[in-house]
Amino acid sequence: MPNARRAAIAAIPETITPGIALVGFALLWTIQVYSSAGSAPTASSQTLSPVLGTLMLALALLIAGLLHFARPLWVYRRALSTVYAVTSHRVMIIRGNGSSSVNSLDPAEIVDVQCRERQGGSGDVMIGTNFSVRTKNVFARRSWWFYGVPSVKEVVHLVSELKQGRNKVLSRAGRFVPLDFNSPA
């Protein structure tokens, strides 16, 4: 289970810059619109003010910026109901919040494993995968993230062992072997 507090703190640097930019731009835009509206001729009561459209855009930017500031809270709440699992046959992300969801990763799809380690050995694990896009017959890249893991090096080691174990099974067979979740290897 991830450390929810550390996951939320890790999300803060990613949200501060865009949040400040969006809120600042919205406020500057609003000030500019109001200052230019003061010098514009007034519209009749039957028509909408031309300032209304630009203020609506400024309001949308303001809301987007405030949502960026609220992201660490969302990350914290989501981390409270998330469990990461590395078994002998797969890697899983299990989320439960009323309706639970399970994302499972086949070890044959794992391309690389990286980590961002913080003080105390905690951090985030990134698992890069290749998967087939059926409509285009190409491989695409997807990253799975384990956020706020208490012992990053241990998780990286477990995922790397899982990948190497799957590669050994494939090399012994000399061909593609479908993953059998019931077999002990």
HELIX and SHEET records of a PDB file:
HELIX    1   1 ALA A    4  SER A   39  1                                  36    
HELIX    2   2 VAL A   51  LEU A   80  1                                  30    
HELIX    3   3 PRO A  107  GLU A  109  5                                   3    
HELIX    4   4 GLN A  119  GLY A  121  5                                   3    
HELIX    5   5 VAL A  152  ALA A  173  1                                  22    
SHEET    1   A 3 THR A  82  VAL A  86  0                                        
SHEET    2   A 3 VAL A  91  ARG A  95 -1                                        
SHEET    3   A 3 SER A 101  LEU A 105 -1                                        
SHEET    1   B 3 ILE A 110  GLU A 117  0                                        
SHEET    2   B 3 GLY A 123  VAL A 133 -1                                        
SHEET    3   B 3 VAL A 138  VAL A 149 -1                                        
END                                                                             
